[in-house]
Amino acid sequence: MGDNYTKRDAERLRTKVAGIVGKSTELSIDLCWACHETYEAMVTVGKDLVYVWQLWGYDSWQECVGVELGLHPTTAYNYRKVWQTFYVDLAGAWDDEQKLPITKMRILCAAELTRRNVRSWLRRAAKITCAQLVGEVYDTDAMHNLSVPVTREGLDTFNKTVEEARKTFGNGELSRGDVLMRIIDEWRMTNRKIERGPKGKLQLVS
């Protein structure tokens, strides 16, 4: 059991939590900028124009953000996309005070944002959960998390298979969940059988 709070304590806690979320959001947006700049910035070296990450001695941008920012390449890509979407493509079309925690900003990048609707999307996103936002952005039911126990070897195999499948599907922006569902859908279609249903009609069954 946690501490017994008075109503005043509860309000103070809510204020403190809001402050923490605000600071976290600011730092996350700073990371978005860093990911964008390390990807885009170039510098002249002699007669050559090179990326800053090349100047710093890295073989790729992915390696650079993995060391300099401590981010997984997929996370860095998503952060870079947030900055590109909201602070480059839609710059000036919304108020900075409307910025949301990074998870919601990342989800909104998948919406059909325009300079006319970005403000309303941000207002709507602020009032609902991340799962509900995913449902609205992708026009589907609210998303749910799946957690299953696997061995270390099994996890390695899963991660490798998902990444290989992502490339096969030809869309590097698919989430791991989307990739897994496509794998499952393909398995179901492959393993369906044709049987005779009522009145002898042929039908697909699982």
N, C-alpha and C positions, 0 to 999 in steps of 0.2 A: 504494500500500500504506500502511496506517496504521502507527502506532507499535507496536513489539513490547512487549506487556504481560507482566508476570509474573502469576502467579495472584493474588498479593496486590494488584497494580495493578487487575486485573480486578474483584476484589471491591470495591475502593475506588470504581471507576467505577460499579459497580452501585448502591452506596450513594448516590453522588452523584446518579445518574439518578433514583433513588427520591425523593430530597429535592426535586429539581427538579419532578418530577411532582406531589408533594404540594403544593408552593407554587403550581403552576399550577392545581391543582384548587381550592385555597382561593380564589384570585383569580377563577376562573371562577364559583364559587358566589356570590361577592360581586357579580359582574356579573349573575347571575340575579336576585339580590335587587334590584339597581338597576333592572333592566328591569321587575320586578314593581312596585316602588314608584312609579316614574315613570308607570306605567300606571294604578295604582289610587289613588294619593294625591290628595286634594282639599283645597282651602283656601277659606275664606270671604272674599270680597272685597266689601265693602259688604253688600248683601243677596243677592248671588249666590254660588253654590257652583261653583267652577271647578276643573279639573284643574291640577296643578302645572305641566304642560307648557304649558298656556294662560297661566298666570301668567308663565311665563318668555318668553312672546312667540312660541311656535310655533303653527302652524296644525294640527298633528297630532302624535300620539305618535310616529309613524314618523319624522317630521322631527326631533323632539326627540332620539330615540336615535341617529339618524344623525349629528347634530352633537355632542351632549353625550357620547355613549358611543362614537361612531365605529363603530357596528354597522349592518350591512344589516338592514332590517326583518324579513326572514325569520329571521335569526340571533337578533335581539332577541326575536322571538316565541317561538322555541324555548327561549331562556334563561328567559324569563318562565314558560313552561310547566313547566320543570324546577322552578322555585321553587314554583309553584302546586301541582304534583303532590306533591313530596317534603316541602316545608316548610309547606304549608297543609293540603292534603287528607289527607296521610299523616303529619302531624306527630305525633311521639311513638310511632309504630309501628315505628320502626327506629332504630338507633344512628348518630349522626353520624360515628362512626369508620368506618362502612361506605361512606361516600360514595366515588364513583369518578370518574375523569377525565370531563370534561364530555361527551365524545362518547357514552360508554356511558350516562350519565344521560339524555341526550336520546333515545337509542334505547329505553331502558326506559320512557319516557313513553308509548310506543305499546303497551306490554304491558297486559294486563288486571290491573293492580296493585290489591291490596286490602290492608287493614291486617293480614291474616293471611299473605299470601304475599310481601309486599315484602322481608322479610329474606332469604328463600330466593332470590328473584330477584337481589338484590344479591350474595349469595354466589356464585351461579352465574355472573353476569356478570363477576365478578372473576377467574374462572379461564379464560375463553375470549376469543377475539379479537372485535373489533367486528363483523367480517363474520359470524362464527359466531353472535353475539348477534342480529344482524338476522335471520338464518335462523330462530332459535328464536322470536323475538318475532312474526315474520310467518308462521311455520310454512311456510317455504320453504327452498330451497337457500341456502347462504351467498352473500351479495351480492358482486359484483365491480365494480371500477371500469372505466370505458370512457373511453379518451382517443383523440381523433381530431383531426388538424390541419384547421383551417378558416381562412378569411380573416377579417379584422376585420369586414367587412360580413356574412359568413356567420354569425359568432358573434352579432352584433347581431340578425340575423333569427331565429336559433335561440332566443335568450333571449326575444325578443318573442313568438315563437310558443308557447313553453312556458308563459309566463305567461298568454297568452290562452286556451290549452287548459285550464290549471288552473282558470280561472274557468268555462269551459264545462262541465267535469266537475263543477263545483259543490262542490269540496272543496279549500279553501285549504291543507289540511294534507298534501296529496299531495307527495311528494318529486319533484324534477326527473326522477329516474330512473323513478319510477312514471308520471309524466305522459308521458314519452317512450315507455314501453312500451305505454301505452294508445293513443297515436297510432299506433304501429306495428301493434298488434292491429287497430285499426279499418281501417287501410290494407289489411292482409292480408285481412280479411273482405270489404272492398269490391272487392278485385281478384281474389278467388277465382273460378274458372270452374267451370261445371257440365259434366262430361263423362261419357260412358258408360263404365263400368268393365266388369269381368268379367261375362259373361252379360247384357250390355246394361243393367245397373243404373246409374242416375244417381248420381254422386258429386261432391263438392266437391274440387277440387284447387287447389293454390297456383299 
